[in-house]
Amino acid sequence: MLKTVSVPDKFAPIFERAEKQVREFFNQQRMAPEQGTIEVHDARYVLVRGAAFSVEFFQIIRKVFGDDNQQQADAFAAGLLYELAHAVGQSDARNFHQTMGLTDPIERLSAGPIHFAHTGWAFVDILPESNPTPDEQFMLVYRHPFSFECDAWLEANAAVEHPVCVMNAGYSSGWCQESFGIPLEAREVTCRSQGDEHCLFIMAQPHCLDDKIQSFAIQNPALEINNQRVDFRHLADISDNQPADWHQGLQQRLMAYARNLEATQAQLSANVERLEREVEERKRIERELKASEERWRELSEATFDAIIILVNQHVVDLNNASEQLFKRSADAIKQTPLTELFGQTQAEAIGQAMERGESQLEAIQLLQEGQETIVDMQLHHTQVNGSAATILAIRDVTERTRAMQRLERLANYDALTGLPNRNRFQRIVNRSIMGSNFSDKHGILFLDLDNFKSINDNFGHSAGDLLLFALATRMSEAIRGNNIICRLGGDEFAIWVPNLAVEEDAEQVARQIVQALKEPFEIQRQRHRVTFSIGIAIYPHDGTDYATLSRHSDTAMYQAKRNGKNRWCAYSDVKR
C-alpha cells in the first residue's frame, strides 16, 4: 500500500515500485555536522527552512519594491521562485533518473511525487482526471496537502491575495517536463491560503494550459478556480500603469542589485583566469611526459604484449612480440597500413578510437592464417618527430575470452538441454516487466511433465536425460518467435510469452505444446509418450513481478494436474 503518495488505482503498481526505489535512495543518508555536510546517495544536500523560500522571501521583495507596490513585488517574487523551482525540479529529476536508470516516462514521473515527499515539499495526491501522456493531451490534476509554502503563510498569518504555492508548481512541472521531454507548466488554481479546501494544481503544455483549466472549471462548477498567471510577464503588465517616480525608485533598487552582480562577475572572471593558468600548466606537464616516452622505448621489448607505433595509421615501429602476434617479420609489418593488419572493419574502429582520443579497446578480432585471435588494446597518444602518433599495446586474450564465454554459458544455460536456466529466465522476465507499460500483457507458462518419475525408474536416468533433451528440441521447434523456453530443473520447464495481443494467445502456446507431444519419442529403441500439465499466469492481472507470476502459474499447473493432466489451466480460472 502506498504511503508517500496517492494515485489512481491503475498507476498504483508503478508508484509502489517507485516508492521502494526512492525509499532505498533516501535510506543512504549521512549527516556529518562536524564537516558541515549532509549526503543522500553520495550527493550533497542542504536543509533550508520552508518559510525562507515562501512568506519571508515575499516579505523581503516587498521591502525592496516599497510599501505601495505589494502587487508588483509579489509578481516579481512569484515569477522568480517559480522559475528557480522549475529548474531545480528538472535538475533533480535528471540526476535521479540517471542514478536509478529510469527510462520509461511514467516510471520517471512516479519517482517525482515520492522524492517530493521525502524532501519535505508536500504530499502529492494525483486525481483520476489526470492523463500523463507525452503529447498535447497531457494533463496532471493533483493536490498538495501539507504544502510547505501554504503552511508557512498560514503560520505567519500574513495577508496575500493570490495562491502562494509557486515553488510547488514550478518544481513539479520541472520534474514532469524532464520525465516526458515536453514543455510543461503548472498553475495552482485553488489554495488553502485563500480559504479553499485544497491546494489544487493543473499541469499541461503552456499553449493549452488555459483551455484545460477552463474545461476543468466548467466540469467542477462548485470550485472557485483562480487562473491568474503570476510571473515576470504579469509584472510587466502591472508596471505599465505606474507613475514615473515609481519606475525611477524601482530602477535605483535594481541598479544596486546589478552592482552586486557585477562584483560577482568580476570574481568569476578571476576564477576563470586562474583555471586557465592551471590548464596551461597541466599541458606543459603533459608535453614533458610525452618527451620522456622515448626513454621507456626499450622496456617494450621486455613485455609479452605486442606494441606497435602508428603515424597516419601506418606502422612505423614495433617490438618482437608483434612479429609473433601478426606472424610476420618486422620488415614486413613496418609501413603496413592499419587496414592490412586488422581488416577494414576493425581498422575503422581503431581509427575512430584514435580520433576520439580513447585509451582502450576490447575484443578486437584478428584473422591470421585462417585462425581467429581476440585482442585487447591500450592506446597512448603521443608524438614522434613532431607528428601525432599512437602507441598500441596489444594483448592476446583469446583463451581468456573463450573461458569467460564458457563460464557465461554454464551460468546462464542448462547443461543438458541448452535452454536458458532459471536464473537467466528470471532476468529475462524482469527486464521485460521493467520495460513494460501497465497496458502491456505478457504470459508465463509453468510446465511439469506428467509421470516422468516412472521413466527414470523403469528405463534409467540416461533414458530420462535423452528424453528431456529431445523434449526441449521439439518444444523449441513448436513455438518459435519471441517466446522464451527455459528448464527450471528436473522435469519442470517455463515459457515466457511477451507482448500478447490478447490473453488467449498464451493458451494458444499451451495448445501448441500439447499438440507437439502427441507424437511419441523414441529413446533407446523404446517409444515413450509424455504429457505436460501447464499453468498460465498473465501480467499484469495475475501479478506484476516474477515471483508472483511464477507462484500463480505454479498454482494453476497443479490445478491442471488435478483436472486430469495433459492439459492447461489459467490462474484466472483457479481464482473463480
C-alpha positions as CSV (number, residue, x, y, z in Angstrom):
1,M,0.0,0.0,0.0
2,L,1.3,3.4,-1.0
3,K,2.4,5.6,2.0
4,T,4.0,8.7,0.5
5,V,1.7,9.4,-2.5
6,S,-1.9,8.9,-3.5
7,V,-2.6,7.9,-7.1
8,P,-5.5,6.3,-9.2
9,D,-5.5,2.5,-8.8
10,K,-4.3,1.9,-12.4
11,F,-1.0,3.6,-11.6
12,A,-0.6,2.0,-8.1
13,P,1.8,-0.8,-9.1
14,I,4.2,1.6,-10.9
15,F,4.2,4.0,-7.9
16,E,4.7,1.1,-5.5
17,R,7.9,0.2,-7.3
18,A,9.0,3.9,-7.3
19,E,8.2,4.2,-3.6
20,K,10.6,1.3,-2.9
21,Q,13.3,2.8,-5.1
22,V,13.1,6.3,-3.6
23,R,12.9,4.9,0.0
24,E,16.1,2.9,-0.7
25,F,17.7,6.1,-2.2
26,F,17.0,8.2,0.9
27,N,18.0,5.4,3.2
28,Q,21.6,6.1,2.1
29,Q,21.9,9.2,4.2
30,R,24.9,10.5,6.1
31,M,24.8,13.6,8.3
32,A,28.2,14.9,9.4
33,P,27.7,18.3,11.2
34,E,31.4,18.2,12.2
35,Q,32.1,18.5,8.5
36,G,29.1,20.7,7.7
37,T,27.8,18.1,5.2
38,I,24.6,16.2,4.5
39,E,24.7,13.4,1.9
40,V,22.0,11.3,0.3
41,H,23.1,8.5,-2.0
42,D,26.6,10.2,-2.2
43,A,25.1,13.6,-3.3
44,R,25.3,16.8,-1.2
45,Y,22.0,18.1,0.2
46,V,21.2,21.2,2.2
47,L,18.4,21.9,4.7
48,V,16.6,25.2,4.3
49,R,13.6,26.5,6.3
50,G,10.5,26.4,4.3
51,A,9.4,29.9,5.3
52,A,12.7,31.4,3.9
53,F,11.6,30.4,0.4
54,S,8.0,31.4,0.8
55,V,6.4,34.0,3.0
56,E,9.7,35.5,4.2
57,F,11.1,35.8,0.7
58,F,7.9,37.6,-0.4
59,Q,8.3,40.0,2.6
60,I,11.9,40.8,1.6
61,I,10.9,41.6,-2.0
62,R,8.1,43.7,-0.8
63,K,10.6,45.8,1.2
64,V,12.7,46.2,-2.0
65,F,9.7,47.4,-4.0
66,G,8.3,49.6,-1.3
67,D,5.1,49.6,0.7
68,D,2.9,50.8,-2.1
69,N,3.9,48.2,-4.6
70,Q,2.9,44.9,-3.0
71,Q,1.2,43.6,-6.1
72,Q,4.3,44.2,-8.2
73,A,6.6,42.8,-5.5
74,D,4.5,39.6,-5.3
75,A,4.5,39.2,-9.0
76,F,8.3,39.5,-9.1
77,A,8.9,37.1,-6.2
78,A,6.4,34.5,-7.5
79,G,7.9,34.6,-11.0
80,L,11.4,34.3,-9.7
81,L,10.6,31.4,-7.3
82,Y,8.6,29.5,-9.9
83,E,11.5,29.6,-12.5
84,L,14.0,28.7,-9.8
85,A,11.9,25.7,-8.6
86,H,11.2,24.6,-12.2
87,A,14.9,24.5,-12.9
88,V,15.6,22.6,-9.7
89,G,12.9,20.1,-10.4
90,Q,14.4,19.4,-13.8
91,S,17.9,19.0,-12.4
92,D,16.7,16.7,-9.5
93,A,14.7,14.6,-12.0
94,R,17.6,14.3,-14.4
95,N,20.0,13.3,-11.6
96,F,17.6,10.7,-10.1
97,H,16.7,9.2,-13.5
98,Q,20.4,8.7,-14.3
99,T,21.2,7.4,-10.8
100,M,18.3,4.8,-10.8
101,G,18.5,4.0,-14.5
102,L,14.9,5.1,-15.3
103,T,13.8,5.4,-18.9
104,D,10.0,5.0,-19.1
105,P,8.2,8.4,-18.8
106,I,5.6,7.1,-16.3
107,E,8.2,5.5,-14.1
108,R,10.2,8.7,-14.3
109,L,7.1,10.7,-13.3
110,S,6.3,8.2,-10.5
111,A,9.6,8.9,-8.7
112,G,8.9,12.7,-8.5
113,P,6.0,12.9,-6.1
114,I,7.7,10.4,-3.7
115,H,11.0,12.3,-4.0
116,F,8.9,15.4,-3.3
117,A,7.6,13.9,-0.1
118,H,10.9,12.7,1.1
119,T,12.5,16.2,0.7
120,G,9.7,17.9,2.6
121,W,7.9,19.9,-0.1
122,A,4.5,18.3,0.2
123,F,2.4,15.2,0.0
124,V,1.1,14.6,-3.6
125,D,-2.4,13.4,-4.4
126,I,-2.8,12.7,-8.2
127,L,-6.5,12.8,-9.2
128,P,-8.3,10.5,-11.7
129,E,-8.8,13.3,-14.2
130,S,-5.1,13.2,-14.9
131,N,-3.8,12.0,-18.3
132,P,0.0,11.7,-18.3
133,T,0.8,11.2,-22.0
134,P,3.8,12.8,-23.9
135,D,1.6,14.9,-26.2
136,E,-0.9,17.8,-26.2
137,Q,-3.4,15.7,-24.3
138,F,-1.1,15.7,-21.3
139,M,-2.9,16.9,-18.1
140,L,-2.0,16.3,-14.5
141,V,-4.5,17.3,-11.8
142,Y,-3.2,17.0,-8.3
143,R,-3.3,18.3,-4.8
144,H,-0.5,19.1,-2.4
145,P,-1.7,18.5,1.1
146,F,0.8,19.9,3.7
147,S,2.4,22.2,1.1
148,F,5.4,23.8,2.9
149,E,4.6,27.2,1.2
150,C,1.0,27.3,2.2
151,D,1.8,26.1,5.8
152,A,4.4,28.9,6.1
153,W,1.9,31.6,5.0
154,L,-0.8,30.3,7.3
155,E,1.6,30.0,10.3
156,A,2.8,33.6,9.7
157,N,-0.8,34.8,9.4
158,A,0.3,37.0,6.5
159,A,-2.1,38.6,4.1
160,V,-1.9,37.6,0.5
161,E,-4.3,38.0,-2.4
162,H,-3.2,35.1,-4.7
163,P,-2.3,31.4,-4.4
164,V,1.1,31.0,-2.8
165,C,2.4,27.5,-3.7
166,V,4.5,28.8,-6.7
167,M,7.6,26.7,-5.9
168,N,5.4,23.6,-5.6
169,A,4.0,24.3,-9.0
170,G,7.5,25.1,-10.5
171,Y,9.3,22.0,-9.1
172,S,6.5,19.5,-10.1
173,S,6.3,20.9,-13.6
174,G,10.1,20.9,-13.9
175,W,10.3,17.2,-12.8
176,C,7.5,16.2,-15.2
177,Q,9.0,18.2,-18.1
178,E,12.2,16.3,-17.7
179,S,10.4,13.0,-17.4
180,F,8.3,13.3,-20.5
181,G,10.5,15.5,-22.7
182,I,7.9,18.1,-23.4
183,P,7.5,21.7,-22.1
184,L,5.1,21.8,-19.2
185,E,3.7,24.5,-16.9
186,A,1.7,24.1,-13.7
187,R,-0.7,26.5,-12.1
188,E,-2.3,26.5,-8.6
189,V,-6.0,27.0,-9.1
190,T,-7.2,26.8,-5.5
191,C,-5.1,27.4,-2.4
192,R,-5.7,27.0,1.3
193,S,-4.1,30.4,1.9
194,Q,-7.2,31.8,0.1
195,G,-9.6,29.9,2.2
196,D,-10.0,27.0,-0.2
197,E,-10.2,23.4,1.0
198,H,-7.2,22.2,-1.0
199,C,-4.1,23.4,-2.7
200,L,-5.1,22.2,-6.2
201,F,-2.9,22.3,-9.3
202,I,-3.3,21.7,-13.0
203,M,-0.4,21.0,-15.3
204,A,-0.3,20.9,-19.1
205,Q,1.7,22.2,-22.0
206,P,1.9,26.1,-21.8
207,H,-0.1,26.8,-25.0
208,C,-3.1,24.7,-23.9
209,L,-3.0,25.2,-20.1
210,D,-5.6,27.9,-20.0
211,D,-8.1,25.8,-22.1
212,K,-7.6,22.8,-19.8
213,I,-8.1,25.0,-16.7
214,Q,-11.3,26.5,-18.2
215,S,-12.6,23.0,-19.1
216,F,-11.8,21.7,-15.6
217,A,-13.7,24.7,-14.1
218,I,-16.7,24.0,-16.3
219,Q,-16.7,20.4,-15.1
220,N,-16.3,21.4,-11.5
221,P,-18.6,24.5,-11.0
222,A,-18.5,24.2,-7.2
223,L,-14.8,25.2,-7.2
224,E,-13.7,28.8,-7.3
225,I,-10.9,28.5,-9.8
226,N,-8.1,31.0,-9.8
227,N,-6.4,31.2,-13.2
228,Q,-4.1,34.1,-12.5
229,R,-0.6,33.6,-14.0
230,V,1.8,35.3,-11.6
231,D,5.1,35.7,-13.4
232,F,7.5,38.2,-14.9
233,R,5.2,39.0,-17.9
234,H,2.4,39.7,-15.5
235,L,4.7,42.1,-13.6
236,A,5.3,44.0,-16.9
237,D,1.6,44.4,-17.4
238,I,1.2,45.8,-13.8
239,S,4.1,48.2,-14.0
240,D,3.0,49.8,-17.3
241,N,0.3,51.8,-15.4
242,Q,2.7,53.1,-12.6
243,P,3.9,56.8,-12.4
244,A,7.4,57.8,-13.4
245,D,8.8,58.2,-9.8
246,W,7.8,54.5,-9.1
247,H,9.8,53.4,-12.1
248,Q,12.7,55.6,-11.0
249,G,12.7,54.1,-7.5
250,L,12.5,50.6,-8.8
251,Q,15.4,51.3,-11.2
252,Q,17.6,52.5,-8.4
253,R,16.9,49.4,-6.3
254,L,17.6,47.2,-9.3
255,M,20.8,49.0,-10.1
256,A,22.0,48.2,-6.6
257,Y,21.4,44.6,-7.3
258,A,23.2,45.0,-10.6
259,R,26.3,46.3,-8.9
260,N,26.4,43.3,-6.7
261,L,26.1,41.1,-9.8
262,E,29.0,42.9,-11.4
263,A,31.2,42.3,-8.4
264,T,30.2,38.6,-8.6
265,Q,31.1,38.5,-12.3
266,A,34.5,40.0,-11.6
267,Q,35.2,37.3,-9.1
268,L,34.1,34.7,-11.6
269,S,36.4,36.2,-14.2
270,A,39.3,36.0,-11.8
271,N,38.5,32.3,-11.1
272,V,38.4,31.6,-14.9
273,E,41.8,33.2,-15.4
274,R,43.2,31.0,-12.5
275,L,41.7,27.9,-14.1
276,E,43.3,28.8,-17.5
277,R,46.7,29.1,-15.9
278,E,46.2,25.7,-14.3
279,V,45.2,24.2,-17.6
280,E,48.3,25.6,-19.3
281,E,50.5,24.2,-16.5
282,R,48.9,20.8,-17.0
283,K,49.5,21.0,-20.7
284,R,53.2,21.8,-20.1
285,I,53.5,18.8,-17.8
286,E,51.8,16.6,-20.5
287,R,54.4,17.8,-23.1
288,E,57.2,16.9,-20.8
289,L,55.7,13.4,-20.2
290,K,55.5,12.9,-24.0
291,A,59.1,13.9,-24.4
292,S,60.1,11.2,-22.0
293,E,58.3,8.4,-23.9
294,E,61.5,7.6,-25.8
295,R,63.2,6.7,-22.6
296,W,61.0,3.7,-22.0
297,R,61.1,2.5,-25.6
298,E,63.4,-0.3,-24.6
299,L,61.0,-1.5,-22.0
300,S,58.6,-2.6,-24.7
301,E,60.8,-5.5,-25.6
302,A,60.5,-6.9,-22.1
303,T,56.8,-7.3,-22.3
304,F,54.7,-10.2,-23.7
305,D,52.3,-7.7,-25.3
306,A,52.7,-6.7,-28.9
307,I,53.5,-3.0,-29.2
308,I,53.3,-1.0,-32.4
309,I,53.6,2.7,-33.1
310,L,51.3,4.3,-35.7
311,V,51.7,7.5,-37.6
312,N,49.0,8.4,-40.1
313,Q,47.6,4.9,-39.4
314,H,50.8,3.2,-40.7
315,V,53.2,1.1,-38.6
316,V,56.5,3.0,-38.0
317,D,57.9,0.8,-35.2
318,L,57.1,-2.4,-33.3
319,N,58.6,-4.9,-30.8
320,N,59.4,-8.5,-31.1
321,A,56.1,-9.7,-29.7
322,S,54.3,-8.0,-32.6
323,E,56.1,-10.4,-35.0
324,Q,54.7,-13.4,-33.1
325,L,51.2,-12.0,-33.0
326,F,50.9,-11.0,-36.7
327,K,53.1,-13.9,-37.8
328,R,55.2,-11.6,-40.0
329,S,58.7,-10.2,-39.8
330,A,59.3,-6.7,-38.5
331,D,60.3,-5.5,-42.0
332,A,57.1,-6.9,-43.5
333,I,55.0,-5.1,-40.8
334,K,56.7,-1.7,-41.0
335,Q,54.9,0.9,-43.1
336,T,51.9,-1.5,-43.3
337,P,48.6,0.3,-43.2
338,L,46.2,-0.4,-40.3
339,T,43.6,-1.9,-42.8
340,E,46.1,-4.6,-43.9
341,L,46.9,-5.7,-40.3
342,F,43.3,-5.7,-38.9
343,G,40.9,-5.7,-41.9
344,Q,38.7,-2.8,-43.0
345,T,36.0,-3.1,-40.2
346,Q,38.4,-3.4,-37.3
347,A,40.8,-0.8,-38.7
348,E,37.9,1.7,-38.9
349,A,37.0,1.0,-35.3
350,I,40.6,1.6,-34.2
351,G,40.9,4.7,-36.3
352,Q,37.7,6.2,-34.8
353,A,39.0,5.4,-31.3
354,M,42.3,7.2,-32.1
355,E,40.3,10.3,-33.4
356,R,38.2,10.4,-30.2
357,G,41.3,10.1,-28.1
358,E,40.1,6.9,-26.4
359,S,42.6,4.9,-24.4
360,Q,41.2,1.3,-24.5
361,L,39.6,-1.1,-27.0
362,E,38.4,-4.6,-26.1
363,A,37.6,-7.7,-28.1
364,I,39.2,-6.7,-31.4
365,Q,39.2,-9.7,-33.8
366,L,42.2,-10.7,-35.9
367,L,42.2,-13.3,-38.6
368,Q,45.7,-14.7,-39.1
369,E,46.3,-17.7,-41.4
370,G,42.7,-18.8,-41.0
371,Q,42.7,-18.6,-37.2
372,E,40.8,-16.0,-35.2
373,T,42.6,-14.2,-32.4
374,I,40.9,-11.9,-29.9
375,V,42.9,-9.0,-28.5
376,D,42.5,-6.1,-26.1
377,M,44.3,-2.8,-26.9
378,Q,45.6,0.1,-24.8
379,L,46.0,3.3,-26.9
380,H,48.5,6.0,-25.9
381,H,48.5,9.2,-27.9
382,T,51.9,10.9,-28.3
383,Q,54.2,12.5,-30.9
384,V,57.0,11.0,-33.0
385,N,59.4,13.5,-34.6
386,G,56.8,16.2,-34.3
387,S,54.0,14.1,-35.9
388,A,50.9,12.9,-34.0
389,A,51.3,9.2,-33.2
390,T,49.5,6.4,-31.3
391,I,51.2,3.6,-29.4
392,L,49.1,0.4,-29.4
393,A,49.8,-2.2,-26.7
394,I,48.1,-5.3,-27.9
395,R,47.4,-8.3,-25.7
396,D,46.2,-11.7,-26.9
397,V,43.1,-12.6,-24.8
398,T,41.7,-15.4,-26.9
399,E,41.9,-18.1,-24.3
400,R,40.6,-15.8,-21.5
401,T,37.7,-14.7,-23.7
402,R,36.7,-18.2,-24.6
403,A,37.0,-19.3,-21.0
404,M,34.7,-16.4,-20.0
405,Q,32.2,-17.4,-22.7
406,R,32.2,-20.9,-21.4
407,L,31.6,-19.7,-17.8
408,E,28.9,-17.4,-19.0
409,R,27.1,-20.2,-20.8
410,L,27.4,-22.5,-17.8
411,A,26.0,-19.8,-15.5
412,N,23.0,-19.0,-17.8
413,Y,22.1,-22.2,-19.7
414,D,21.0,-25.6,-18.8
415,A,23.9,-28.1,-19.5
416,L,21.5,-30.9,-20.6
417,T,19.1,-29.2,-22.9
418,G,20.9,-26.0,-23.8
419,L,17.9,-23.9,-22.8
420,P,18.1,-20.9,-20.6
421,N,18.3,-21.8,-16.9
422,R,16.2,-20.5,-14.0
423,N,18.5,-17.5,-13.3
424,R,18.7,-16.3,-16.9
425,F,14.9,-16.8,-17.3
426,Q,14.2,-14.7,-14.3
427,R,16.4,-11.9,-15.6
428,I,14.7,-12.0,-19.0
429,V,11.2,-11.8,-17.3
430,N,12.3,-9.0,-15.0
431,R,13.8,-6.9,-17.9
432,S,10.6,-7.4,-19.9
433,I,8.4,-6.3,-17.0
434,M,10.6,-3.2,-16.2
435,G,10.3,-2.1,-19.9
436,S,6.5,-2.6,-19.9
437,N,3.6,-0.2,-19.6
438,F,0.7,-1.1,-17.4
439,S,-1.4,-1.7,-20.5
440,D,1.0,-4.4,-21.9
441,K,0.2,-8.1,-21.5
442,H,2.7,-11.0,-21.1
443,G,2.2,-14.6,-20.2
444,I,4.2,-17.1,-18.1
445,L,3.6,-20.8,-18.5
446,F,4.8,-23.3,-15.9
447,L,5.1,-26.9,-17.3
448,D,5.6,-30.0,-15.4
449,L,6.0,-33.5,-17.0
450,D,3.3,-35.9,-16.0
451,N,4.6,-39.2,-14.5
452,F,8.2,-38.5,-15.5
453,K,9.5,-40.4,-12.5
454,S,8.3,-43.7,-13.9
455,I,10.5,-43.3,-16.9
456,N,13.6,-42.8,-14.7
457,D,12.6,-45.7,-12.5
458,N,11.8,-48.1,-15.3
459,F,14.4,-47.2,-18.0
460,G,17.2,-45.4,-16.1
461,H,18.3,-41.8,-15.7
462,S,20.2,-41.8,-19.0
463,A,16.9,-42.5,-20.9
464,G,15.3,-39.7,-18.9
465,D,18.1,-37.3,-19.8
466,L,17.8,-38.2,-23.5
467,L,14.0,-37.7,-23.3
468,L,14.4,-34.3,-21.7
469,F,16.8,-33.2,-24.5
470,A,14.5,-34.5,-27.2
471,L,11.6,-32.8,-25.5
472,A,13.4,-29.4,-25.3
473,T,14.2,-29.7,-29.1
474,R,10.6,-30.4,-30.0
475,M,9.3,-27.6,-27.8
476,S,11.7,-25.1,-29.4
477,E,10.6,-26.1,-32.9
478,A,6.9,-25.9,-31.9
479,I,6.9,-22.4,-30.5
480,R,9.4,-20.2,-32.4
481,G,9.4,-16.5,-32.3
482,N,9.9,-14.2,-29.3
483,N,8.8,-16.8,-26.8
484,I,11.5,-17.9,-24.3
485,I,11.6,-21.5,-23.1
486,C,13.7,-22.4,-20.0
487,R,14.4,-25.5,-18.0
488,L,13.8,-24.7,-14.4
489,G,15.2,-28.0,-13.2
490,G,14.3,-31.7,-13.1
491,D,11.2,-32.2,-15.2
492,E,10.0,-28.6,-14.8
493,F,10.0,-26.0,-17.7
494,A,8.7,-22.5,-18.1
495,I,7.8,-20.3,-21.1
496,W,7.7,-16.5,-21.3
497,V,5.3,-15.3,-23.9
498,P,5.8,-11.5,-24.3
499,N,3.6,-8.9,-25.9
500,L,0.3,-10.7,-26.0
501,A,-2.3,-9.2,-28.3
502,V,-5.0,-10.9,-26.2
503,E,-4.6,-13.1,-23.2
504,E,-5.9,-16.2,-25.1
505,D,-2.6,-16.1,-27.1
506,A,-0.9,-17.6,-24.1
507,E,-3.4,-20.5,-24.2
508,Q,-2.5,-20.9,-27.9
509,V,1.1,-21.5,-26.9
510,A,0.0,-24.1,-24.4
511,R,-2.2,-25.7,-27.1
512,Q,0.9,-25.9,-29.4
513,I,2.9,-27.7,-26.7
514,V,0.2,-30.2,-26.0
515,Q,-0.1,-30.8,-29.8
516,A,3.6,-31.2,-30.2
517,L,3.7,-34.0,-27.6
518,K,1.0,-36.2,-29.2
519,E,3.7,-38.0,-31.3
520,P,5.8,-40.4,-29.1
521,F,9.5,-40.1,-28.5
522,E,11.8,-43.0,-29.5
523,I,14.6,-43.2,-26.9
524,Q,17.0,-46.2,-26.8
525,R,14.6,-48.2,-29.1
526,Q,11.7,-47.6,-26.7
527,R,8.7,-45.4,-27.5
528,H,7.6,-43.1,-24.8
529,R,4.5,-40.9,-24.7
530,V,4.7,-38.0,-22.3
531,T,2.4,-35.1,-21.5
532,F,2.6,-31.8,-19.7
533,S,0.4,-30.2,-17.1
534,I,0.6,-26.5,-17.8
535,G,-0.3,-23.5,-15.6
536,I,-0.8,-20.0,-17.1
537,A,-0.5,-16.6,-15.4
538,I,-0.9,-13.2,-17.2
539,Y,1.0,-10.0,-16.5
540,P,-0.3,-7.7,-15.0
541,H,-3.6,-9.2,-14.0
542,D,-2.1,-12.2,-12.2
543,G,1.0,-10.4,-10.9
544,T,3.4,-7.6,-11.7
545,D,6.7,-9.3,-10.7
546,Y,8.4,-12.5,-11.5
547,A,7.9,-14.1,-8.0
548,T,4.1,-13.5,-8.1
549,L,3.7,-14.7,-11.7
550,S,5.8,-17.8,-11.1
551,R,3.8,-18.7,-8.0
552,H,0.5,-18.2,-9.6
553,S,1.4,-20.2,-12.7
554,D,2.6,-23.0,-10.4
555,T,-0.8,-22.9,-8.7
556,A,-2.6,-23.1,-12.0
557,M,-0.3,-26.0,-13.1
558,Y,-1.3,-28.1,-10.0
559,Q,-4.9,-27.4,-10.8
560,A,-4.3,-28.8,-14.3
561,K,-2.9,-32.0,-12.8
562,R,-6.0,-32.3,-10.5
563,N,-8.2,-31.8,-13.6
564,G,-6.7,-34.9,-15.2
565,K,-3.2,-33.9,-16.5
566,N,-2.2,-33.4,-20.2
567,R,-3.9,-30.0,-20.3
568,W,-3.5,-26.4,-19.3
569,C,-5.2,-24.2,-16.7
570,A,-5.2,-20.4,-16.4
571,Y,-4.8,-18.8,-12.9
572,S,-7.8,-16.7,-13.6
573,D,-9.9,-19.9,-13.7
574,V,-8.4,-21.0,-10.4
575,K,-9.4,-17.8,-8.7
576,R,-13.1,-18.2,-9.6
